[in-house]
Amino acid sequence: MKMKNMKLSLLAVAVVVAGLVSCGKEEVPAPPPTPTVSITDSVEIPFSTNHYLFYRFKDSAVVAAADSATTKWDFGLRFVSIIVNSHSSGPGNGGVITQPGIYDNYITAPTTGYAYDTTATQTGVDAGLTTGWYNYDDATHVFSPKAGQFFVIRTADNHYVKMEILSVTYAGFVSQTSPPTTLIYKFRYNYQADGTTNLQ
């Protein structure tokens, strides 16, 4: 009888301990996702040029053209062409998704499905006059980003970013018969420094 009572007592203790351990595990909350760095920036590029302006997200830096063959940059701009650092454009692991939707509501980057630059003219971002990421006004010769569209970018070093081009304006523009000297791109982006896919 004593042996039976002892077995029941040990069983009860085991159940209580297991319950405490289980409760302890449940009470530990998951760490909140690391917030992204949210930046609004602008860059100015020559209107007529054969060279790209190179940009790095993690420190909002314009990268020297001399570093175009390195992983120091994430995307490049030349007139309406946008490139990412991978494959034909660079040695990085960059990629891009042209994403329809509401920028602020997009909170998680996918890990697959990214386009990249296969050749100098076949880029991951469509820059076609009628099919591209922008609208063009024949009367004013002004172009602007299409509404409800932004880019999800995997950087050269495998971090994730969402970027929305807010405006493109001309500088040094005198008349319709004379081209402007430069283009000013204004854009915002959320960069995830910890390498996860959280874009909040």
ABEGO torsion letter per residue (X at the ends): XAAAAAAAAAAAAAAAAAAAAAAAAAABBBBBBBBBBBBBBBBBBBABBABBBBBBAAAGBBBBAAAAABAABABBBBEABBBBBBEAAEABABBBBBBBEBAAABABBBABGBBBBABAABBABBABAAABABBBBAAAGBBBBBBGBBBBBBBAAGBBBBBBBABBBBBGBABAABBBABBBBBBBBBBBAAGBABAX
